[in-house]
Amino acid sequence: MGDPAGLLWSGYGLDTDSLLRDAERQAETFVDTADSRDARVRMLHRALPFESGVFGRPFRRLLCAVAWGEAAHAGQLLADSVQGLLENSPGITWLTSLPAGDLPARQMLLQLGFRHAARKLSMIYTAETEKRNTPRVRNPVRDFAPTDLPELLALSHHFAPGQFAGLPGIGSERIQEYYAEWIRRAAAGEFADRVLVLESGGSPAGFASYKLRPEVLRLTGRRVLGQSLGAVHPRASGGLLALVEEMQRRRQAEGYELIEFECYAQNRPVVRTLDRLGFVPGPERECFWWSA
Ligand SMILES: CC(C)(COP(=O)(O)OP(=O)(O)OC[C@H]1O[C@@H](n2cnc3c(N)ncnc32)[C@H](O)[C@@H]1OP(=O)(O)O)[C@@H](O)C(=O)NCCC(=O)NCCS
């Protein structure tokens, strides 16, 4: 495939060629474009059935757009290709993200009508980064039981809109339903391998879920504990610390190499808690959406 002269964005934490090869194996949708001056573009996108179902309209994710060739020329072909993709997908809402700091790609997306929604931070923990801390609250943390579900669902209205911020037709009720459905699927074992529950006064007051990241294992052989979601009711303030500490114990007991906890950079309580427990900041990504 050659070296991409103008890599504009790619899947999280994976180099472009392995991402493209893996996506090929999974029969994702590709769009290839070439022009008479030897510039080439490959775009990769996929349907988002979960988001489409919850929001009641089609969502897709633009995973990757790579350009090869002389930089300025390839960049123009890339912009034209993305524009063509948007124009030929009536009714579709597109989500995408870029490594923070990729200013040319950011500018291109904004010029094509994408809107910036949020900045996502990946916080990484390995045994080497560990810090010693005493949890501020010592509420018990245990495994999820089906009777916990109503209390966990009630936490769904605490979440911020994040990558959906400002999306037309997606108000706070829809966002709440998105997180409620996410929690249901985590509890059902689809979106999570484990759901940990924080207790306060004898009832559930918070949770944190996690899952092995299969695509990272497939591509790199590393067992990463990720796809975490968590929330804590204000009556158990400080409880995320106890939940993440339990996650750190499970990492070791369940044979994970590292924990990757994604959160929005503006979510200071999460960043502060993870920092206290020895997580270090990893790559940051900017999230964008496009809707006609
Ligand atoms: C994120 C969340 C779980 C944290 O709950 P919590 O454990 O009760 O967190 P706290 O409110 O005790 O805050 C944790 C730390 O951040 C600090 N903090 C809180 N708000 C802050 C702010 N606006 N700026 C800076 N620091 C802040 C607190 O002082 C505390 O630090 P300290 O222990 O050194 O004093 C909870 O706010 C929540 O459920 N939010 C909605 C869901 C969500 O955003 N989940 C994360 C996505 S996975």
Ligand as a Chemical Component Dictionary entry (heavy atoms), coordinates in Angstrom:
data_LIG
# 
_chem_comp.id                   LIG 
_chem_comp.type                 NON-POLYMER 
_chem_comp.pdbx_formal_charge   0 
_chem_comp.three_letter_code    LIG 
# 
loop_
_chem_comp_atom.comp_id 
_chem_comp_atom.atom_id 
_chem_comp_atom.alt_atom_id 
_chem_comp_atom.type_symbol 
_chem_comp_atom.charge 
_chem_comp_atom.model_Cartn_x 
_chem_comp_atom.model_Cartn_y 
_chem_comp_atom.model_Cartn_z 
_chem_comp_atom.pdbx_ordinal 
LIG C1  C1  C 0 -17.663 11.401 37.097 1  
LIG C2  C2  C 0 -18.274 10.967 38.407 2  
LIG C3  C3  C 0 -18.491 9.447  38.396 3  
LIG C4  C4  C 0 -17.319 11.325 39.554 4  
LIG O1  O1  O 0 -17.993 11.132 40.762 5  
LIG P1  P1  P 0 -17.274 11.294 42.181 6  
LIG O2  O2  O 0 -16.372 10.153 42.450 7  
LIG O3  O3  O 0 -18.344 11.564 43.161 8  
LIG O4  O4  O 0 -16.352 12.589 41.917 9  
LIG P2  P2  P 0 -16.142 13.886 42.857 10 
LIG O5  O5  O 0 -17.251 14.832 42.665 11 
LIG O6  O6  O 0 -15.819 13.434 44.244 12 
LIG O7  O7  O 0 -14.839 14.480 42.168 13 
LIG C5  C5  C 0 -13.630 13.752 42.091 14 
LIG C6  C6  C 0 -12.474 14.701 42.220 15 
LIG O8  O8  O 0 -12.583 15.704 41.217 16 
LIG C7  C7  C 0 -12.598 16.999 41.844 17 
LIG N1  N1  N 0 -13.524 17.840 41.071 18 
LIG C8  C8  C 0 -14.878 17.769 41.050 19 
LIG N2  N2  N 0 -15.369 18.708 40.224 20 
LIG C9  C9  C 0 -14.297 19.382 39.719 21 
LIG C10 C10 C 0 -14.146 20.458 38.826 22 
LIG N3  N3  N 0 -15.186 21.042 38.248 23 
LIG N4  N4  N 0 -12.884 20.881 38.534 24 
LIG C11 C11 C 0 -11.811 20.290 39.098 25 
LIG N5  N5  N 0 -11.897 19.248 39.948 26 
LIG C12 C12 C 0 -13.125 18.814 40.272 27 
LIG C13 C13 C 0 -13.089 16.734 43.246 28 
LIG O9  O9  O 0 -12.666 17.754 44.130 29 
LIG C14 C14 C 0 -12.417 15.434 43.539 30 
LIG O10 O10 O 0 -11.039 15.608 43.764 31 
LIG P3  P3  P 0 -10.431 15.496 45.231 32 
LIG O11 O11 O 0 -10.764 14.114 45.693 33 
LIG O12 O12 O 0 -8.978  15.735 45.061 34 
LIG O13 O13 O 0 -11.143 16.545 46.033 35 
LIG C15 C15 C 0 -19.645 11.678 38.635 36 
LIG O14 O14 O 0 -19.426 13.071 38.569 37 
LIG C16 C16 C 0 -20.683 11.305 37.578 38 
LIG O15 O15 O 0 -21.425 10.327 37.764 39 
LIG N6  N6  N 0 -20.769 12.094 36.452 40 
LIG C17 C17 C 0 -21.716 11.781 35.373 41 
LIG C18 C18 C 0 -21.304 10.557 34.586 42 
LIG C19 C19 C 0 -19.932 10.717 33.971 43 
LIG O16 O16 O 0 -19.551 11.782 33.520 44 
LIG N7  N7  N 0 -19.181 9.621  33.960 45 
LIG C20 C20 C 0 -17.841 9.592  33.435 46 
LIG C21 C21 C 0 -17.821 9.085  32.046 47 
LIG S1  S1  S 0 -17.321 7.420  31.998 48 
# 
loop_
_chem_comp_bond.comp_id 
_chem_comp_bond.atom_id_1 
_chem_comp_bond.atom_id_2 
_chem_comp_bond.value_order 
_chem_comp_bond.pdbx_ordinal 
LIG C1  C2  SING 1  
LIG C2  C3  SING 2  
LIG C2  C4  SING 3  
LIG C2  C15 SING 4  
LIG C4  O1  SING 5  
LIG O1  P1  SING 6  
LIG P1  O2  DOUB 7  
LIG P1  O3  SING 8  
LIG P1  O4  SING 9  
LIG O4  P2  SING 10 
LIG P2  O5  DOUB 11 
LIG P2  O6  SING 12 
LIG P2  O7  SING 13 
LIG O7  C5  SING 14 
LIG C5  C6  SING 15 
LIG C6  O8  SING 16 
LIG C6  C14 SING 17 
LIG O8  C7  SING 18 
LIG C7  N1  SING 19 
LIG C7  C13 SING 20 
LIG N1  C8  SING 21 
LIG N1  C12 SING 22 
LIG C8  N2  DOUB 23 
LIG N2  C9  SING 24 
LIG C9  C10 SING 25 
LIG C9  C12 DOUB 26 
LIG C10 N3  SING 27 
LIG C10 N4  DOUB 28 
LIG N4  C11 SING 29 
LIG C11 N5  DOUB 30 
LIG N5  C12 SING 31 
LIG C13 O9  SING 32 
LIG C13 C14 SING 33 
LIG C14 O10 SING 34 
LIG O10 P3  SING 35 
LIG P3  O11 DOUB 36 
LIG P3  O12 SING 37 
LIG P3  O13 SING 38 
LIG C15 O14 SING 39 
LIG C15 C16 SING 40 
LIG C16 O15 DOUB 41 
LIG C16 N6  SING 42 
LIG N6  C17 SING 43 
LIG C17 C18 SING 44 
LIG C18 C19 SING 45 
LIG C19 O16 DOUB 46 
LIG C19 N7  SING 47 
LIG N7  C20 SING 48 
LIG C20 C21 SING 49 
LIG C21 S1  SING 50 
# 
